Amino acid sequence: ADDQVVCIHPGSSAIYGYEPVMRSWAHILNHADLPEILFNTVRKTVNDKLAVHLVEEHIATGQGAVVVVLATNIYQQFENGWLMIEHHGSVTQSHAETHTVQ
């Protein structure tokens, strides 16, 4: 969204600010085979200005392994629409059953 944005990749410390966050994603996406990512929305909470989504991401690697990440994405409504202001991802130790929310 802006310089107040925060991103925490699995196994990483917090990254603050728009440019550092975008560089972190560019590094991840430019140094890996393009992964296949499927996701389920586990829970979402929305009010007039803020939305919180908990998602389960299934990320298939080039070697056939699948990593399951639980991610929390927080969005804020601005004049130009909903923009992500915080992301936190955590690799799960085992695949737990979740329920998708529509």
MINUVEX-922006 format. One record per atom (N, C-alpha, C): z negated, y, x. Coordinates in steps of 0.05 Angstrom, whole numbers, padded with zeros to 5 digits, always signed. Layout:
<nodes>
ZYX...
</nodes>
This chain:
<nodes>
+00000-00024+00016+00000+00000+00000+00000+00025+00017-00020+00028+00035-00021+00051+00053-00039+00044+00076-00049+00064+00090-00065+00059+00114-00093+00047+00107-00100+00046+00082-00125+00034+00074-00123+00003+00070-00099-00008+00073-00094-00036+00069-00109-00053+00090-00117-00077+00081-00131-00096+00098-00118-00124+00094-00114-00138+00117-00103-00165+00115-00119-00184+00133-00126-00207+00123-00139-00227+00139-00124-00253+00136-00110-00261+00158-00095-00286+00158-00115-00309+00164-00109-00333+00156-00127-00356+00162-00133-00357+00192-00159-00359+00198-00167-00361+00226-00166-00335+00241-00161-00313+00228-00158-00287+00241-00180-00268+00233-00183-00246+00248-00201-00225+00240-00186-00205+00223-00200-00186+00212-00187-00166+00194-00168-00148+00209-00145-00143+00197-00125-00124+00207-00124-00101+00188-00128-00077+00199-00130-00053+00182-00106-00035+00186-00095-00023+00165-00074-00004+00166-00046-00016+00161-00029+00000+00149-00002-00009+00141+00014-00020+00164+00017-00004+00185+00034-00013+00208+00024-00038+00222-00002-00040+00228-00012-00065+00241-00008-00089+00222-00013-00086+00196-00009-00108+00178+00020-00117+00177+00038-00098+00175+00067-00105+00174+00075-00118+00201+00065-00109+00224+00071-00122+00249+00061-00150+00250+00037-00155+00238+00026-00182+00238+00044-00201+00222+00054-00192+00199+00072-00209+00183+00098-00213+00196+00109-00192+00209+00134-00194+00224+00132-00215+00246+00109-00214+00260+00105-00233+00282+00104-00262+00271+00090-00266+00249+00087-00293+00237+00115-00302+00228+00130-00286+00214+00155-00294+00202+00178-00296+00222+00176-00281+00244+00196-00282+00265+00192-00304+00286+00168-00316+00286+00162-00336+00306+00156-00364+00294+00168-00369+00271+00164-00395+00258+00189-00402+00243+00192-00428+00238+00213-00437+00220+00206-00426+00192+00226-00420+00177+00221-00409+00150+00207-00430+00134+00182-00424+00126+00167-00444+00111+00175-00444+00081+00170-00466+00068+00173-00467+00039+00145-00463+00028+00142-00443+00010+00115-00436+00000+00116-00439-00031+00099-00456-00041+00095-00459-00070+00067-00449-00076+00063-00436-00099+00036-00427-00104+00029-00430-00134+00003-00432-00138-00008-00432-00165-00028-00410-00167-00028-00395-00189-00049-00375-00194-00073-00390-00205-00095-00389-00191-00119-00403-00199-00136-00386-00218-00137-00360-00212-00153-00342-00229-00142-00314-00224-00143-00298-00246-00135-00270-00242-00153-00252-00260-00159-00229-00250-00175-00209-00264-00161-00183-00262-00157-00169-00284-00142-00145-00285-00156-00124-00302-00157-00099-00292-00166-00077-00309-00145-00055-00306-00152-00030-00313-00132-00009-00313-00120-00002-00286-00136-00004-00265-00127+00005-00238-00128-00017-00217-00140-00040-00222-00144-00060-00202-00139-00088-00213-00126-00105-00196-00121-00133-00204-00128-00150-00180-00142-00172-00186-00150-00191-00165-00138-00218-00173-00123-00230-00154-00110-00256-00159-00120-00275-00138-00131-00298-00146-00137-00320-00128-00114-00340-00131-00101-00346-00109-00078-00364-00110-00082-00387-00090-00070-00409-00097-00069-00433-00080-00041-00435-00070-00037-00432-00043-00011-00433-00031-00007-00460-00017+00015-00473-00023+00023-00498-00009+00046-00491+00009+00040-00492+00035+00060-00483+00055+00070-00507+00071+00095-00513+00067+00108-00536+00081+00119-00526+00108+00111-00540+00129+00121-00533+00156+00146-00549+00162+00159-00542+00183+00184-00555+00191+00179-00584+00199+00155-00592+00205+00149-00620+00213+00140-00637+00190+00143-00627+00165+00137-00643+00142+00108-00642+00133+00091-00627+00147+00063-00625+00139+00061-00603+00118+00041-00605+00101+00035-00585+00081+00007-00574+00086+00004-00548+00089-00021-00535+00092-00028-00522+00065-00053-00524+00057-00061-00511+00032-00079-00488+00039-00072-00464+00030-00086-00440+00035-00096-00428+00008-00121-00421+00007-00131-00405-00016-00130-00376-00007-00117-00359-00023-00114-00331-00017-00124-00314-00039-00137-00292-00032-00145-00272-00051-00127-00247-00046-00113-00238-00066-00096-00215-00064-00106-00194-00083-00111-00170-00073-00121-00148-00090-00100-00126-00092-00094-00119-00116-00073-00099-00121-00086-00074-00134-00075-00051-00128-00084-00026-00141-00060-00013-00153-00064-00001-00177-00042+00013-00190-00040+00041-00179-00016+00048-00169-00010+00075-00159+00011+00086-00177+00019+00111-00172+00040+00124-00188+00066+00108-00188+00072+00095-00165+00097+00080-00163+00094+00050-00169+00072+00042-00181+00068+00014-00190+00044+00001-00176+00043-00026-00180+00021-00042-00168+00028-00049-00139+00010-00043-00121+00014-00048-00092-00010-00064-00082-00005-00083-00064-00026-00099-00052-00042-00082-00033-00068-00082-00035-00085-00067-00017-00102-00085+00001-00107-00110-00008-00122-00129+00009-00111-00157+00005-00111-00172+00027-00103-00200+00026-00122-00215+00045-00132-00237+00035-00149-00255+00052-00140-00283+00046-00133-00297+00068-00124-00325+00065-00143-00343+00081-00148-00367+00070-00166-00386+00083-00154-00414+00080-00150-00428+00102-00141-00456+00101-00162-00473+00089-00155-00490+00070-00175-00509+00059-00177-00534+00076-00200-00546+00074-00204-00571+00090-00193-00595+00075-00192-00594+00049-00180-00615+00033-00169-00603+00008-00150-00617-00004-00137-00607-00028-00155-00612-00052-00166-00591-00064-00182-00594-00088-00165-00589-00113-00172-00602-00134-00158-00598-00159-00163-00570-00169-00142-00556-00177-00145-00529-00188-00131-00528-00215-00137-00507-00229-00124-00503-00255-00108-00478-00255-00083-00479-00262-00066-00456-00261-00071-00438-00286-00072-00412-00281-00076-00392-00302-00049-00379-00306-00041-00376-00331-00015-00363-00337-00019-00333-00341
</nodes>
